[in-house]
Amino acid sequence: MNNGELYKQAFGALRAPEHISLTAEKEAGRKTFRPARKLVLVCACTVLALGLAVTAYACGGQIFGHVFGWGNNMEVTTGIDENGESYNEVRLHTENLTPPVVQRGGRMIFIVNNESIDITGELSPTKAFRYDYTDTDGNTHVWLVGLVSDDTANYGYAEYIKRSDGTWLGGCSVGVSLDADGRSSALWLESAKQELNIHW
């Protein structure tokens, strides 16, 4: 697969609140993505500014911080714009974009943080494989992988990011269909989100 196909597979369609700018960076420049198209692979990327309490007006705008996810390919920037409005901006860096799961010799291999973990038999259409790690800023990244059918070639995955204070920053899922309310028909994903207390 070339980078364009990998990008399309991983981030085919994005869903986010109105006040979020979704951009993808390429070597030559930036391209803004609009989540209006229906595509075969659905990626639900909902970035929420949970727990942001803004008590002062920021005249020139202010960036509170960056959180990197998806193998450093997804960058979430939280800040306040020139009008004093809080925002989250998501940038997708596509230069090194690779899916977190590969098929090798009939086995499913989950790859994150330079680790290769054989997850064959650890997931099903109703049960997700879960992998958590904490980044250097104290954010917990929760990775979920599950089967969309009994065929191991038909799988989906998601990453959700939780701040050190326990509030959810946001997340993204790939390879699952969503309804109008953002709910998935993938039982493994909805079950894991319920256990994690993720309501979007």
Buried (B, 14 or more C-beta within 10 A) or exposed (E): EEEEEBBBBBBBBBBBEEEBEBBBBEEEEEEEBEEEEEEEBBBBBBBBBEEBEEEEEBEEEBEBEEBBBBBEBBBBBBBBBEEEEBBBBBBBBBEEBBBBBEEEEEEBBBBBEEEEBEBBEBBEBEBBBBBEEEBEEEBBBBBBBBBBEEEBEEBBBBBBBBBEEEEBBBBBBBBBBBEEEEBBEBBBBBBBBEEBEBEB
